[in-house]
């Protein structure tokens, strides 16, 4: 049988998601955004990645505050931002 997730499970997931976000921040710092100013496709992809990261932070904050319905609703635009970035 599948066990129901607990608050501790959610805390672990949110913590690992924060770690991933921190790693992405470091990756973005390593990329010299100004280098890509002349390439519109890369600039658009970079901008979509920034939007996706903002949405992902929002999802984590909403889940952490018990607002699961709103968090799940925000996952669609997050997915769309990732799709645009790719």
MOPAC internal coordinates of N, CA, C and O (Angstrom, degrees):
PM7 1SCF
backbone

  N    0.0000 0     0.00 0     0.00 0    0    0    0
  C    1.4508 1     0.00 0     0.00 0    1    0    0
  C    1.5205 1   110.18 1     0.00 0    2    1    0
  O    1.2310 1   121.21 1   -32.73 1    3    2    1
  N    1.3060 1   115.29 1   147.27 1    3    2    1
  C    1.4689 1   120.90 1   176.03 1    5    3    2
  C    1.5167 1   109.54 1   -82.67 1    6    5    3
  O    1.2310 1   121.26 1   -47.70 1    7    6    5
  N    1.3124 1   115.19 1   132.30 1    7    6    5
  C    1.4662 1   118.32 1   177.06 1    9    7    6
  C    1.5297 1   109.28 1   -87.56 1   10    9    7
  O    1.2310 1   121.04 1   -28.66 1   11   10    9
  N    1.2976 1   115.61 1   151.34 1   11   10    9
  C    1.4531 1   120.97 1   177.95 1   13   11   10
  C    1.5229 1   109.18 1   -74.68 1   14   13   11
  O    1.2310 1   120.00 1   -41.79 1   15   14   13
  N    1.3437 1   117.61 1   138.21 1   15   14   13
  C    1.4637 1   119.25 1   177.21 1   17   15   14
  C    1.5271 1   110.61 1   -63.77 1   18   17   15
  O    1.2310 1   121.33 1   -33.57 1   19   18   17
  N    1.3058 1   115.05 1   146.43 1   19   18   17
  C    1.4626 1   120.67 1   179.67 1   21   19   18
  C    1.5246 1   109.64 1  -106.66 1   22   21   19
  O    1.2310 1   121.29 1    -6.75 1   23   22   21
  N    1.3255 1   115.14 1   173.25 1   23   22   21
  C    1.4678 1   120.32 1   176.83 1   25   23   22
  C    1.5260 1   109.97 1   -61.44 1   26   25   23
  O    1.2310 1   120.61 1   145.41 1   27   26   25
  N    1.3272 1   116.43 1   -34.59 1   27   26   25
  C    1.4636 1   120.64 1   178.69 1   29   27   26
  C    1.5250 1   110.34 1   -65.40 1   30   29   27
  O    1.2310 1   120.44 1   139.35 1   31   30   29
  N    1.3404 1   116.76 1   -40.65 1   31   30   29
  C    1.4673 1   120.81 1   177.15 1   33   31   30
  C    1.5275 1   110.04 1   -61.25 1   34   33   31
  O    1.2310 1   120.48 1   136.32 1   35   34   33
  N    1.3201 1   116.69 1   -43.68 1   35   34   33
  C    1.4607 1   120.78 1   179.23 1   37   35   34
  C    1.5220 1   110.55 1   -63.26 1   38   37   35
  O    1.2310 1   120.37 1   137.93 1   39   38   37
  N    1.3288 1   116.90 1   -42.07 1   39   38   37
  C    1.4720 1   120.52 1   177.90 1   41   39   38
  C    1.5228 1   110.96 1   -59.70 1   42   41   39
  O    1.2310 1   120.30 1   138.80 1   43   42   41
  N    1.3321 1   117.04 1   -41.20 1   43   42   41
  C    1.4637 1   120.60 1   178.41 1   45   43   42
  C    1.5239 1   111.01 1   -64.35 1   46   45   43
  O    1.2310 1   120.45 1   135.15 1   47   46   45
  N    1.3121 1   116.75 1   -44.85 1   47   46   45
  C    1.4657 1   121.10 1  -179.84 1   49   47   46
  C    1.5241 1   110.37 1   -63.10 1   50   49   47
  O    1.2310 1   120.77 1   135.22 1   51   50   49
  N    1.3212 1   116.14 1   -44.78 1   51   50   49
  C    1.4715 1   119.28 1   179.93 1   53   51   50
  C    1.5252 1   111.17 1   -65.05 1   54   53   51
  O    1.2310 1   120.45 1   142.32 1   55   54   53
  N    1.3255 1   116.74 1   -37.68 1   55   54   53
  C    1.4658 1   120.86 1   177.54 1   57   55   54
  C    1.5131 1   111.67 1   -63.58 1   58   57   55
  O    1.2310 1   120.62 1   136.04 1   59   58   57
  N    1.3201 1   116.42 1   -43.96 1   59   58   57
  C    1.4719 1   119.86 1   178.80 1   61   59   58
  C    1.5152 1   110.95 1   -67.46 1   62   61   59
  O    1.2310 1   120.56 1   145.03 1   63   62   61
  N    1.3208 1   116.54 1   -34.97 1   63   62   61
  C    1.4714 1   120.16 1   176.59 1   65   63   62
  C    1.5223 1   110.80 1   -65.38 1   66   65   63
  O    1.2310 1   120.52 1   141.58 1   67   66   65
  N    1.3289 1   116.62 1   -38.42 1   67   66   65
  C    1.4683 1   120.45 1   175.80 1   69   67   66
  C    1.5256 1   110.97 1   -63.12 1   70   69   67
  O    1.2310 1   120.79 1   140.86 1   71   70   69
  N    1.3414 1   116.10 1   -39.14 1   71   70   69
  C    1.4708 1   119.81 1   177.39 1   73   71   70
  C    1.5259 1   111.16 1   -62.98 1   74   73   71
  O    1.2310 1   120.53 1   137.82 1   75   74   73
  N    1.3219 1   116.60 1   -42.18 1   75   74   73
  C    1.4644 1   120.57 1   177.43 1   77   75   74
  C    1.5272 1   110.33 1   -62.58 1   78   77   75
  O    1.2310 1   120.55 1   137.22 1   79   78   77
  N    1.3187 1   116.56 1   -42.78 1   79   78   77
  C    1.4613 1   120.53 1   179.23 1   81   79   78
  C    1.5304 1   110.49 1   -61.06 1   82   81   79
  O    1.2310 1   120.42 1   137.71 1   83   82   81
  N    1.3215 1   116.81 1   -42.29 1   83   82   81
  C    1.4671 1   120.46 1   178.54 1   85   83   82
  C    1.5248 1   110.95 1   -62.07 1   86   85   83
  O    1.2310 1   120.45 1   139.52 1   87   86   85
  N    1.3237 1   116.75 1   -40.48 1   87   86   85
  C    1.4650 1   120.44 1   177.71 1   89   87   86
  C    1.5298 1   110.86 1   -64.09 1   90   89   87
  O    1.2310 1   120.66 1   141.12 1   91   90   89
  N    1.3236 1   116.35 1   -38.88 1   91   90   89
  C    1.4667 1   119.91 1   178.20 1   93   91   90
  C    1.5243 1   111.56 1   -66.31 1   94   93   91
  O    1.2310 1   120.65 1   142.27 1   95   94   93
  N    1.3351 1   116.36 1   -37.73 1   95   94   93
  C    1.4656 1   120.34 1   177.24 1   97   95   94
  C    1.5306 1   109.52 1   -59.07 1   98   97   95
  O    1.2310 1   120.85 1   134.95 1   99   98   97
  N    1.3257 1   115.98 1   -45.05 1   99   98   97
  C    1.4668 1   119.80 1   179.21 1  101   99   98
  C    1.5206 1   111.40 1   -63.98 1  102  101   99
  O    1.2310 1   120.57 1   141.88 1  103  102  101
  N    1.3211 1   116.52 1   -38.12 1  103  102  101
  C    1.4600 1   120.46 1   177.77 1  105  103  102
  C    1.5237 1   111.06 1   -63.58 1  106  105  103
  O    1.2310 1   120.88 1   135.70 1  107  106  105
  N    1.3286 1   115.92 1   -44.30 1  107  106  105
  C    1.4605 1   119.68 1   179.47 1  109  107  106
  C    1.5256 1   111.72 1   -65.59 1  110  109  107
  O    1.2310 1   120.57 1   146.52 1  111  110  109
  N    1.3240 1   116.51 1   -33.48 1  111  110  109
  C    1.4657 1   119.76 1   176.88 1  113  111  110
  C    1.5265 1   110.45 1   -64.59 1  114  113  111
  O    1.2310 1   121.11 1   145.56 1  115  114  113
  N    1.3328 1   115.49 1   -34.44 1  115  114  113
  C    1.4643 1   120.37 1  -178.51 1  117  115  114
  C    1.5237 1   112.07 1   -71.02 1  118  117  115
  O    1.2310 1   120.75 1   154.68 1  119  118  117
  N    1.3247 1   116.18 1   -25.32 1  119  118  117
  C    1.4663 1   120.51 1  -179.49 1  121  119  118
  C    1.5249 1   108.33 1   -84.07 1  122  121  119
  O    1.2310 1   121.26 1   -51.74 1  123  122  121
  N    1.2679 1   115.19 1   128.26 1  123  122  121
  C    1.4617 1   119.68 1   178.60 1  125  123  122
  C    1.5355 1   108.85 1   -85.88 1  126  125  123
  O    1.2310 1   120.99 1   -85.66 1  127  126  125
  N    1.3355 1   115.71 1    94.34 1  127  126  125
  C    1.4624 1   121.10 1  -176.19 1  129  127  126
  C    1.5206 1   111.78 1   -55.62 1  130  129  127
  O    1.2310 1   119.97 1   139.58 1  131  130  129
  N    1.3088 1   117.66 1   -40.42 1  131  130  129
  C    1.4644 1   120.82 1  -177.58 1  133  131  130
  C    1.5251 1   111.50 1   -61.12 1  134  133  131
  O    1.2310 1   120.30 1   153.58 1  135  134  133
  N    1.3138 1   117.02 1   -26.42 1  135  134  133
  C    1.4612 1   121.40 1   179.41 1  137  135  134
  C    1.5203 1   110.79 1   -61.96 1  138  137  135
  O    1.2310 1   120.49 1   151.64 1  139  138  137
  N    1.3212 1   116.67 1   -28.36 1  139  138  137
  C    1.4537 1   120.62 1  -173.93 1  141  139  138
  C    1.5324 1   113.85 1   -99.04 1  142  141  139
  O    1.2310 1   119.97 1  -171.18 1  143  142  141
  N    1.3220 1   117.66 1     8.82 1  143  142  141
  C    1.4579 1   120.28 1  -177.74 1  145  143  142
  C    1.5214 1   112.61 1   -54.75 1  146  145  143
  O    1.2310 1   119.83 1   144.97 1  147  146  145
  N    1.3178 1   117.93 1   -35.03 1  147  146  145
  C    1.4599 1   120.29 1  -176.44 1  149  147  146
  C    1.5261 1   111.92 1   -79.96 1  150  149  147
  O    1.2310 1   119.69 1   165.56 1  151  150  149
  N    1.3264 1   118.19 1   -14.44 1  151  150  149
  C    1.4566 1   121.17 1   179.72 1  153  151  150
  C    1.5257 1   109.38 1  -101.88 1  154  153  151
  O    1.2310 1   120.54 1   -76.12 1  155  154  153
  N    1.3223 1   116.58 1   103.88 1  155  154  153
  C    1.4720 1   121.23 1  -174.79 1  157  155  154
  C    1.5262 1   112.71 1   -64.77 1  158  157  155
  O    1.2310 1   119.88 1   145.03 1  159  158  157
  N    1.3288 1   117.83 1   -34.97 1  159  158  157
  C    1.4626 1   120.05 1  -179.75 1  161  159  158
  C    1.5245 1   111.05 1   -66.21 1  162  161  159
  O    1.2310 1   120.65 1   136.13 1  163  162  161
  N    1.3247 1   116.37 1   -43.87 1  163  162  161
  C    1.4663 1   119.46 1  -179.81 1  165  163  162
  C    1.5234 1   110.16 1   -68.72 1  166  165  163
  O    1.2310 1   120.25 1   141.63 1  167  166  165
  N    1.3165 1   117.12 1   -38.37 1  167  166  165
  C    1.4658 1   120.46 1   177.62 1  169  167  166
  C    1.5266 1   110.95 1   -62.29 1  170  169  167
  O    1.2310 1   120.41 1   138.52 1  171  170  169
  N    1.3304 1   116.83 1   -41.48 1  171  170  169
  C    1.4661 1   120.85 1   178.80 1  173  171  170
  C    1.5250 1   110.60 1   -66.78 1  174  173  171
  O    1.2310 1   120.26 1   140.02 1  175  174  173
  N    1.3196 1   117.10 1   -39.98 1  175  174  173
  C    1.4603 1   121.20 1   178.27 1  177  175  174
  C    1.5269 1   111.01 1   -63.92 1  178  177  175
  O    1.2310 1   121.02 1   136.93 1  179  178  177
  N    1.3179 1   115.66 1   -43.07 1  179  178  177
  C    1.4718 1   120.79 1   178.49 1  181  179  178
  C    1.5278 1   110.32 1   -61.29 1  182  181  179
  O    1.2310 1   120.54 1   136.40 1  183  182  181
  N    1.3262 1   116.58 1   -43.60 1  183  182  181
  C    1.4673 1   120.75 1   179.66 1  185  183  182
  C    1.5272 1   110.79 1   -63.66 1  186  185  183
  O    1.2310 1   120.15 1   138.91 1  187  186  185
  N    1.3369 1   117.32 1   -41.09 1  187  186  185
  C    1.4676 1   120.79 1   178.80 1  189  187  186
  C    1.5270 1   110.82 1   -64.69 1  190  189  187
  O    1.2310 1   120.33 1   144.16 1  191  190  189
  N    1.3356 1   116.98 1   -35.84 1  191  190  189
  C    1.4759 1   120.53 1   176.60 1  193  191  190
  C    1.5238 1   110.74 1   -63.47 1  194  193  191
  O    1.2310 1   120.74 1   139.69 1  195  194  193
  N    1.3241 1   116.19 1   -40.31 1  195  194  193
  C    1.4626 1   119.55 1   178.97 1  197  195  194
  C    1.5358 1   110.63 1   -64.59 1  198  197  195
  O    1.2310 1   120.46 1   140.17 1  199  198  197
  N    1.3373 1   116.73 1   -39.83 1  199  198  197
  C    1.4675 1   120.57 1   177.82 1  201  199  198
  C    1.5297 1   109.98 1   -64.20 1  202  201  199
  O    1.2310 1   120.79 1   137.14 1  203  202  201
  N    1.3337 1   116.09 1   -42.86 1  203  202  201
  C    1.4650 1   120.36 1   179.65 1  205  203  202
  C    1.5194 1   110.76 1   -60.71 1  206  205  203
  O    1.2310 1   119.86 1   136.78 1  207  206  205
  N    1.3201 1   117.86 1   -43.22 1  207  206  205
  C    1.4599 1   121.14 1   180.00 1  209  207  206
  C    1.5255 1   110.90 1   -63.39 1  210  209  207
  O    1.2310 1   120.79 1   141.61 1  211  210  209
  N    1.3146 1   116.10 1   -38.39 1  211  210  209
  C    1.4660 1   119.54 1   177.82 1  213  211  210
  C    1.5275 1   110.33 1   -63.85 1  214  213  211
  O    1.2310 1   120.83 1   136.54 1  215  214  213
  N    1.3343 1   116.02 1   -43.46 1  215  214  213
  C    1.4689 1   119.99 1   177.57 1  217  215  214
  C    1.5291 1   110.61 1   -62.58 1  218  217  215
  O    1.2310 1   120.53 1   138.68 1  219  218  217
  N    1.3339 1   116.59 1   -41.32 1  219  218  217
  C    1.4728 1   118.62 1  -178.20 1  221  219  218
  C    1.5293 1   111.09 1   -64.16 1  222  221  219
  O    1.2310 1   120.60 1   142.48 1  223  222  221
  N    1.3100 1   116.46 1   -37.52 1  223  222  221
  C    1.4698 1   119.24 1   176.01 1  225  223  222
  C    1.5241 1   110.40 1   -63.86 1  226  225  223
  O    1.2310 1   120.86 1   137.88 1  227  226  225
  N    1.3167 1   115.95 1   -42.12 1  227  226  225
  C    1.4590 1   120.45 1   178.04 1  229  227  226
  C    1.5214 1   111.90 1   -60.85 1  230  229  227
  O    1.2310 1   120.48 1   137.68 1  231  230  229
  N    1.3276 1   116.69 1   -42.32 1  231  230  229
  C    1.4654 1   121.07 1   178.62 1  233  231  230
  C    1.5246 1   109.99 1   -60.38 1  234  233  231
  O    1.2310 1   120.21 1   133.77 1  235  234  233
  N    1.3148 1   117.21 1   -46.23 1  235  234  233
  C    1.4702 1   120.54 1  -179.47 1  237  235  234
  C    1.5301 1   111.37 1   -63.58 1  238  237  235
  O    1.2310 1   120.58 1   137.38 1  239  238  237
  N    1.3137 1   116.50 1   -42.62 1  239  238  237
  C    1.4697 1   119.96 1   179.46 1  241  239  238
  C    1.5216 1   110.82 1   -63.23 1  242  241  239
  O    1.2310 1   120.71 1   136.29 1  243  242  241
  N    1.3209 1   116.26 1   -43.71 1  243  242  241
  C    1.4660 1   119.94 1   179.82 1  245  243  242
  C    1.5275 1   111.42 1   -63.73 1  246  245  243
  O    1.2310 1   120.14 1   134.10 1  247  246  245
  N    1.3442 1   117.34 1   -45.90 1  247  246  245
  C    1.4706 1   119.61 1   177.60 1  249  247  246
  C    1.5225 1   111.05 1   -60.97 1  250  249  247
  O    1.2310 1   120.58 1   136.65 1  251  250  249
  N    1.3204 1   116.50 1   -43.35 1  251  250  249
  C    1.4683 1   120.51 1  -177.88 1  253  251  250
  C    1.5277 1   111.61 1   -62.56 1  254  253  251
  O    1.2310 1   120.34 1   154.17 1  255  254  253
  N    1.3243 1   116.95 1   -25.83 1  255  254  253
  C    1.4595 1   121.01 1  -179.10 1  257  255  254
  C    1.5223 1   112.72 1  -100.64 1  258  257  255
  O    1.2310 1   120.65 1  -164.90 1  259  258  257
  N    1.3249 1   116.35 1    15.10 1  259  258  257
  C    1.4613 1   120.71 1   175.29 1  261  259  258
  C    1.5107 1   115.18 1    76.66 1  262  261  259
  O    1.2310 1   120.16 1  -161.25 1  263  262  261
  N    1.3156 1   117.31 1    18.75 1  263  262  261
  C    1.4631 1   121.21 1  -178.74 1  265  263  262
  C    1.5311 1   109.99 1  -105.92 1  266  265  263
  O    1.2310 1   121.49 1  -116.76 1  267  266  265
  N    1.3318 1   114.75 1    63.24 1  267  266  265
  C    1.4649 1   121.26 1  -173.57 1  269  267  266
  C    1.5231 1   113.05 1   -62.97 1  270  269  267
  O    1.2310 1   119.72 1   140.09 1  271  270  269
  N    1.3227 1   118.15 1   -39.91 1  271  270  269
  C    1.4663 1   120.08 1  -178.72 1  273  271  270
  C    1.5184 1   110.87 1   -61.51 1  274  273  271
  O    1.2310 1   120.51 1   134.10 1  275  274  273
  N    1.3157 1   116.63 1   -45.90 1  275  274  273
  C    1.4675 1   120.26 1   178.70 1  277  275  274
  C    1.5227 1   110.98 1   -65.91 1  278  277  275
  O    1.2310 1   120.35 1   142.14 1  279  278  277
  N    1.3277 1   116.94 1   -37.86 1  279  278  277
  C    1.4661 1   120.78 1   178.74 1  281  279  278
  C    1.5226 1   110.18 1   -62.01 1  282  281  279
  O    1.2310 1   120.59 1   134.63 1  283  282  281
  N    1.3147 1   116.49 1   -45.37 1  283  282  281
  C    1.4610 1   120.67 1  -179.29 1  285  283  282
  C    1.5340 1   110.43 1   -64.86 1  286  285  283
  O    1.2310 1   120.39 1   142.08 1  287  286  285
  N    1.3257 1   116.85 1   -37.92 1  287  286  285
  C    1.4726 1   120.23 1   178.04 1  289  287  286
  C    1.5259 1   111.39 1   -63.38 1  290  289  287
  O    1.2310 1   120.07 1   146.56 1  291  290  289
  N    1.3121 1   117.48 1   -33.44 1  291  290  289
  C    1.4612 1   121.39 1  -179.36 1  293  291  290
  C    1.5281 1   111.97 1   -76.40 1  294  293  291
  O    1.2310 1   120.34 1   165.07 1  295  294  293
  N    1.3126 1   116.95 1   -14.93 1  295  294  293
  C    1.4594 1   119.63 1  -179.92 1  297  295  294
  C    1.5325 1   112.15 1   -67.93 1  298  297  295
  O    1.2310 1   119.54 1   150.41 1  299  298  297
  N    1.3137 1   118.49 1   -29.59 1  299  298  297
  C    1.4722 1   120.64 1   178.98 1  301  299  298
  C    1.5314 1   111.26 1   -64.01 1  302  301  299
  O    1.2310 1   118.86 1   127.13 1  303  302  301
  N    1.3473 1   119.78 1   -52.87 1  303  302  301
  C    1.4648 1   118.17 1   177.89 1  305  303  302
  C    1.5286 1   112.34 1   -64.35 1  306  305  303
  O    1.2310 1   120.36 1   152.31 1  307  306  305
  N    1.3349 1   116.92 1   -27.69 1  307  306  305
  C    1.4630 1   119.31 1   175.82 1  309  307  306
  C    1.5254 1   109.04 1   -64.67 1  310  309  307
  O    1.2310 1   120.34 1   133.14 1  311  310  309
  N    1.3153 1   116.95 1   -46.86 1  311  310  309
  C    1.4693 1   121.83 1   177.69 1  313  311  310
  C    1.5326 1   110.68 1   -59.14 1  314  313  311
  O    1.2310 1   120.33 1   137.07 1  315  314  313
  N    1.3228 1   116.97 1   -42.93 1  315  314  313
  C    1.4569 1   120.35 1   179.83 1  317  315  314
  C    1.5264 1   111.65 1   -64.18 1  318  317  315
  O    1.2310 1   120.05 1   143.51 1  319  318  317
  N    1.3170 1   117.51 1   -36.49 1  319  318  317
  C    1.4605 1   120.71 1   177.83 1  321  319  318
  C    1.5276 1   110.74 1   -66.27 1  322  321  319
  O    1.2310 1   120.72 1   139.57 1  323  322  321
  N    1.3353 1   116.23 1   -40.43 1  323  322  321
  C    1.4757 1   119.63 1   176.59 1  325  323  322
  C    1.5182 1   110.10 1   -62.98 1  326  325  323
  O    1.2310 1   120.80 1   136.42 1  327  326  325
  N    1.3154 1   116.07 1   -43.58 1  327  326  325
  C    1.4727 1   120.52 1   179.78 1  329  327  326
  C    1.5273 1   110.60 1   -60.60 1  330  329  327
  O    1.2310 1   120.31 1   136.82 1  331  330  329
  N    1.3134 1   117.02 1   -43.18 1  331  330  329
  C    1.4650 1   120.36 1   178.28 1  333  331  330
  C    1.5299 1   111.24 1   -64.89 1  334  333  331
  O    1.2310 1   120.83 1   141.30 1  335  334  333
  N    1.3136 1   116.02 1   -38.70 1  335  334  333
  C    1.4663 1   120.20 1  -179.78 1  337  335  334
  C    1.5240 1   111.40 1   -63.12 1  338  337  335
  O    1.2310 1   121.35 1   140.77 1  339  338  337
  N    1.3218 1   115.01 1   -39.23 1  339  338  337
  C    1.4742 1   119.40 1  -179.41 1  341  339  338
  C    1.5115 1   109.14 1   -70.33 1  342  341  339
  O    1.2310 1   120.10 1   180.00 1  343  342  341

